[in-house]
Amino acid sequence: GAGVSQSPSNKVTEKGKDVELRCDPISGHTALYWYRQSLGQGLEFLIYFQGNSAPDKSGLPSDRFSAERTGGSVSTLTIQRTQQEDSAVYLCASSSRRTGGKDTQYFGPGTRLTVL
Amino acid sequence: AQTVTQSQPEMSVQEAETVTLSCTYDTSENNYYLFWYKQPPSRQMILVIRQEAYKQQNATENRFSVNFQKAAKSFSLKISDSQLGDTAMYFCAFMRGETSGSRLTFGEGTQLTVNP
């Protein structure tokens, strides 16, 4: 079946502009995660959605970052007033949450964000 | 907080030979999961192998196997009969085994190059 998809693949923006990154999880997966991969910080957790529960936003680096998940499926990560330090690859992952078990997270191809 | 350490930033191996990538972690948890992911230049993070901490038997997936030493908090990946397609960045990752969703904590990565 189809894997996790992300769009756009690459995004170049100017400092101070807002950007939206999209993630389509694997069909039927109830859990969705956003991570950021940058040269200086490695791979960092940003936010986690599970079904209709309140998201875990503890990894968001500042209030310029927000994310939503509509209808328990597609998620959008929004970065307002982008800064050069926001330049990174943003990875999305999804997993299914079977009772009594913990499923593996499957990743999308990422969005490379470049802030000029 | 959990930490994951990969002490080998780069490694190389000849095609058809065996290579071992090291990973150590620190946690006070007793129930957790460990993963190896590979990330080729395409950026797609691909699951290589998964180990549940409660299982004493080391996980294997075809040419990939792990040496899980729970007391030493060590989780190394052995790649047998290395192939050119194994060239990638390899990440070791830790996930807590709580009932609710849990983020992955990644190591810094090891760049593996398989030479012809």
Interface residues (C-beta under 8 A of the other chain):
Chain A: A31 Y33 Y35 G42 L43 F45 Y48 Q50 D56 G59 V89 L91 A93 R97 K102 T104 Q105 Y106 F107 G108 P109 G110 R112
Chain B: Y33 F35 Y37 S42 R43 Q44 M45 I46 L47 R50 F91 M95 G97 S100 G101 S102 R103 L104 T105 F106 G107 E108 G109
